[in-house]
Amino acid sequence: MSTSFRRKAAAVTFAVLALSLAGGGIAIAQPSAKAPQEAAQPAARGTNSQPPVTTESARMAKAALKSGAATTLVATTSVVVVNSNGTKARGVGTVIKYGVGQYEVQFGFTVTSAVIVATVGRADACCIPPGGEISVAPRLSTPNGVFVQTRNSAGTPTDLGFHLVVHLP
């Protein structure tokens, strides 16, 4: 009886393995399935383009790169906490506020190959921050800048405080 049970257990094990592999192959065979473009970026989100780089921003970026040029660390992590009005609460970097929910944070090093993570947050330990959304991207034409865009939960650009982490591997 135990031999019969072992054979059945082995058969069931192989059947589960075969079905798992077949199911995984089906999922991989359909990579072109995409969500509709409208569902990914609804019209209420507004524009996803960055404002043009100002001459003052470019000058500040070059100055920050010069001051940080002596840093030759293999890996570095920088953190900055920004208030909703665009002022830096603490951390490293220079903050420039462009418009409602649009910020640029400049560092003393190039961030084009960095891992950039941001979250909506407050500078104090008082309360839970308001609900919202945040997007980050390397700043166009500024190799040491990060562009941050904040929105409320409805997708309308809104000034929100945030925490930004930039890690160079």
N, C-alpha and C positions, 0 to 999 in steps of 0.2 A: 504494500500500500504506500509506503514512503517513497518508493521508486516512481510510482505513478504521479504522486504529488510533486516530486522534484521535476519531472518532465513537464507537467502542466505549468509549474512556476517558471521554468526556463522559457517555455513557449510564450507565456503571457509577458514576460520581461522583454523578449525579443520583439513581440508585437507592439508593445508600448514604445520601445526604442524606434522601431521602424515608423510608426505613426508620428512620433515627435520629429524625426528627421524629415519626413515627408511634409509635415505641416510647416516646418521652418523653411523648407525649400519653396513652398508656395508663397510665403510672405516675402522672401527675398526675390522671387521671380517677378514681383510687381512693384518695382521702385518708382515707376512713373505716375503712380496714383497720387495726386496732389489735391489739397483743399482748394476750393475756388478762390481766386485772388481777392474777391470782395470780402470773403469770410476772413481771410488772413489780415487784411488792412481795410477795415470799414471806412467809409467816407467821413465819418465823424472824427476820425483820428487827425485829420488835417494833413499838412505837408510833412514829409519825412526828410526834407532837405535841410541842410545846415545853412545858417546865414553866412554871407561872405566874410572872409577874414579881413579885419580892419588893419590899417597900417600900424596902429598902436598895439594891437594884438600880436602882429608879426614882430614888431620891435621887442616886445616883452618876451616872446618865445625865444628869439635869438639870444637875448640877454640871459635867460634862464638856462639855455643850453651851454653858454659860455661858462657860467658859474658852476655848473655841474659837470663840466667836461673832465675834471680830474678824477671823478668817481669811476673806478674800474672794477666794480664788484661783479662777481660771477652771477649772482642772483640778488635781486633786491625787491622789497615790497614797500610800497608807499600807501599811506592811508590819509584821507582828508574828510573832514566833516564840514558840510556847507549848510548854512541857514537858508531859509526860503527866500530871503532878500538878496542872496548872492554873496554874503560875507562869509569868510572862512571862520569857523568856530575853533577848529584845531586841526593839526596835521600839517602835511607838507604840500606845497603847491600854491599857485596863484590862481584866483578865481575871477572870471570875467562873466558878467551877466549881460546877455544880449537882448532878451525880451522875456515875455511871459513864459516861464517854464524852460528857458534856453540858457544853458551855462557852458562855459569852457573852463577846464582846469588844466593849467600848464605845469609841467614838472621840469626838473633840471636834467632830464635824460630823455632819450627817444623812446616812445611807447608804441611804435608801430607793430612790434612783435609781442607786445605784452598781453597778459590775461587781464581783462578789465571787468570788474564786478561792481554793481551799485545796488543800493536799496533805499527806498524812501525811509527817512528817519529823522529824529530830532537831535539837536545838539545837547539837550539837557536830559536828565534821568527822570523827568516828571511824568510823562504820559505816553500812551501809545500814539504813534504818528497817525495823521489822517490817511484814509485809504487812498491809493493812487497807483500810478504806473510810472516806471522809469525806463529809459532806453539810453544806452551808451554806445559810442563808436569813436574810433580814432578821429581826431580833428583833421579835416581836409586842409592841405597845404601847411599844416603845422605838425611836424613830426614828434613834438614833445607835448602835444595837447590832446585832451579827451573831451569830446562833445557829449553833454548830458541833456536829455530832454525829459521833463516831468509833466504828467497829466493827471487829472482826477480820474475816478473810476468810470466816468462817462466818456472819457477820451478827449476832453477839452484841455488844451494847454493851461497849466496852473503852476504857480510858484510853490514848490514843495522843498523842504529840506531833505538832504540825502547824505549817505555815507558812501564813499568811493574807495575801492581798493584796486591798486594797479600792481601787478606782479610780473617782473621780468624773469623768465626762466634761465 
